């Protein structure tokens, strides 16, 4: 009777590790797809001709406040504001940012009736928390961008704590950026695409980015300890430049999660280990003597 000799441990290692790594990579790649996915909270093109929830998937119900008049004009939401502190607002599913997640607001904008005078913060827009109250403009908290009309003013990123005044105004506003350190620009009658996004980088910190036509004009980071603002369910656009009329289109609010560092490290490690084992095999095979017939 012949006894079976088990293969050396090193041989088992070189055979089993690639199999195990392949299984890990399949799991990691499947997880990475989940991490990299974006959740659409609002995607409103106003193609259905309305400014309330309609046939468009992921559209929103837009309410006016401050006596602003809202209409649909050539597939865009037109907002006519007879004075300051007038605009539109909409709600979306409450979303709490986890570490590594990014919340973004992107939209197309133009004036059809420009403000009568230069204004350093003519259009104000941002993402807010209703504090479990109705979707309205009263004392909600969150973050906004002030954008200028005319002149050479710089934009600003502002935190509102919801303790005073309406959205886009009040003494509860704190600037998170240093004036004069960012690019200047001015909104006008041509369409521009604006993007405001922020990422939760750790338990207490958010980093912010503001772009016009995909050009970053302003970045900032701020500790969020005082406000603990990490949950959002509301988007607002406010006119602060006196009488003006503007249009909004292709409004998107999305939540995105980047792959975790550990996930990437596991994938790279498995690929490197499998490659090293393959190289070892090739060297071992080339070192074996040729077979004699």
Buried (B, 14 or more C-beta within 10 A) or exposed (E): EEEEEEEEEEEEEBEEBBEEBEEBBEEBEEBBEEBEEEEEBBBBBBEBEBBEBBEBEBBBBBBBBBEBEBEBEEEBBBBBBBBBBBBBBBBBEEBEBEEBBBBBBBBBBBBBEBBEEBBBBBBBBBBBBBBEEEBBBEBBBBBBBBBBBBEEBBBBBBBBBBEEBBBBBBEBBEEBBEEEEBEEBBBEEEEBBBBBBBBBEEEEBBBBBBBBEEEEBBEBEBEBEEBEBBEBBBBBBBBBBBBBBBBBBBBBBBBBBBBBEEBBEBBEEBEEBBEEBEEEEEEEEEEEEEEEE
